[in-house]
Amino acid sequence: MMALEPVSTTRDNIDFVETTHWSEKSLDQMTARDWRIFREDYGITSKGGDIDNPLRTWNEASIPSKLLSIIVDKLEYLEPTPIQRAAIPLALNQRDVVGIAETGSGKTLAFLIPLLSYILNTDKNYLEYEHQQEQNYNKPLGLILAPTRELAQQITKEAQKFGDRLGLNVVSIIGGHQYEETVHSIRTGVHVVVATPGRLVDSLERNIIGLDKCYYLIMDEADRMIDMGFEKALQSILSYVPSTDRLNSTIDSMIFHIKKRITLMFTATISPPIEKITKNFLIKPGYLYIGGAGEALDHIVQNFEYLGSATGGSEDFDSKRFDKLVRIIQQHSRESRQFSIIIFANYKRVCDLLSLELEKNGFRDNVVIHGSKTQELREKAISSFRSHESRILIATDVAARGIDVPNVSLVVNFQMSRKFDEYVHRIGRTGRAGNRGESYTFIDDSDSDVFIDLKKFLVNGGKKCPDWLIKHASTQSQVLRD
């Protein structure tokens, strides 16, 4: 019998069915179909013109060898997360980026690696010149903005893991620290500043820090910054940073590999104010979406305790609601020995009362964080909760975003959030990294302003919508969008 010639995949006149998975191919063997499947596998979608292919492995990225060694060998980040796979190649190619992904998805590394690569690739002569100039000691090359002190501290801690090994000075500028501390920390020069908007504006006005050499700008949790009223502060900060096309001096031109400011923005949602900032301050950004709408919460079981007429939407302490809370905690602690619970309330007074009443009921291992707590007490509480010394964290929305605590097993909304977006951010504290999570929300008629959004969220996300919510008068006036 005559042997048949193997079918070539390059023949246009033959329909060839590809059977080799992308994971078995080298980079140069990847086809358009492979990349499509790769993106589907990791839940990556994008828009904004030509978007670089995602990262399959760390070794395939143009990351400086010193930095790559720290990532893989020292810190043992063995595989990129989806947001890192999508954002890093785009940012390394000097594109502005808008990344839409949940907290806990690895966003911090998604912007730190491009930033540190930029600094390491910056002309050595330029860096040496800058450090020799007394007037430039307080002028960072990169700026990272975060909405809260807690998130800024987490980013600083992560960045310093790299900076300490690379000889780069990373400094945080946040409330709760004296200005003298900032001056002391940058006295020998600063490469990266991590800051909250309000404190940074004050530092700029006091000439403690300068941004005219800062060509790399990162805004983390930009939607949260807008929600907290920092839109004007952001616009003020951006006026201090070089424009996207300015190279107006001999020294600036020594940054030979970059001709514009690079801006990376990460957010959980795209709202009109975010679109406005994107339009005004980013240049032809690539939009990266990780997961579909509601997909990030697929692994969170959402439970609701509907209490009918208004019983607990104020600063008054609701004892009946509290009795239900105790039963939920008792049941959860029996089911999971290694439990970690976050309880949210809308008022500082309610948080404090919850802590006292839980102690009376045997749950002494609880800590409280809200706006009236000093920075030292807040940091101590978060540290205690992270280390599992305390099993229950009671918080207002100051802790709803940015505090990255792994393995939170349950979130309880003792009071429903006033804004629906905050509800999503709250329950997003559990079910991180693909783990199963659970939430309980006490809700009553005083929360009816969020009922329509909650109903849309559940229906559009394929979740079971409670009968009381479907039939409630406040949800009958609008038709749900598909």
Secondary structure, DSSP 8 states (H G I E B T S, - for coil): --------TT-TTS-----S-GGGS-GGG--HHHHHHHHHHTTEEEESSS-----SSGGGS---HHHHHIIIIIS---S--HHHHHHHHHHHTT--EEEE--TTSSHHHHHHHHHHHHHHHS-HHHHHHHHH-GGGTT--SEEEE-SSHHHHHHHHHHHHHHHHHHT--EEEE-TTS-HHHHHHHTTT--SEEEE-HHHHHHHHHTTSS--TT--EEEESSHHHHHHTT-HHHHHHHHHHS--TT---STTGGG-TT-SS-EEEEEESS--HHHHHHHHHH-SS-EEEEES-TTGGGTTEEEEEEE--S-SSSSSS--HHHHHHHHHHHHHHHHH-TT--EEEE-S-HHHHHHHHHHHHHTT---EEEE-TTS-HHHHHHHHHHHHTTSSSEEEE-GGGTSS---TT--EEEESS--SSHHHHHHHHTTSSGGG--EEEEEEE-GGGGGGHHHHHHHHHHTT----HHHHH-GGGSSS----
